[in-house]
């Protein structure tokens, strides 16, 4: 049987997906053990025991200055910023994307502006945001929104604009107004695409979040990574990076689950 015709079962998918990760972990442990055998004080590739010891202090020992458990405080601060930025961007993508995709006059008016903002590197705007909005939470959330909202808007607008013209004509034949066409025809078909756009925006959103926290923050996953960087504390940096990856995977899997549960027809599934 040709490989293109092979179907992988659920159990096999889990096994095959876990194999590269386990291989990377095994290679890392072997390399770390080799480096520590040559230099017990090596900080570049810490052993799992050293990482566990360093993380236990951040996980379970309150900070002397703030009284907080730093790991969980960092996680909650970053998730709050990410959630607000992603939520606002999603709402903007839905409203503006529907208008751009369904209404040609709106597309002609706002399309060039959205495209112009989308092609600007968001990191280049970070100094402007900090000058205009200060070093507080607003600038960090604004960077996430500016970074992902225009791309999401363009994606939703293109999807709506590509809907079969026959659907629009049939709705108008039945007496639907422009508003009803948007709500009854475009919106239901845009929702699965919106969840897909959120999935694609998760990676860039994390990049912009970490960048903002690294420059101006006193709590957050990105802040902690860049704070301990000056001490070469790879025993903290690597677990934090792994934790960010776990959070991103959980978010991605959740969005896939919601899309399949709420819109099975968009995945070729029967109700």
Secondary structure, 3 states (H helix, E strand, C coil): CCHHHCCCCHHHHHHHHHHHHHHHHHHHHHHHHHHHHHCCCCCCCCCHHHHHHHHHHHHHCCCCCCCCCHHHHHHHHHHHHHHHHHHHHHHHHHHHHHHHHHCHHHHHHHHHHHHHHHCCCHHHHHHHHHHHHCCCHHHHHHHHHHHHHHHHHHHHHHHHHCCCHHHHHHHHHCCCCHHHHHHHHHHHHHHHHHHHHHHHHHHHHHHHHHHHHHHCCCCCHHHHHHHHHCCCCHHHHHHHHHHHHHHHHHHHHHHHHHHHHHCHHHHCCCC
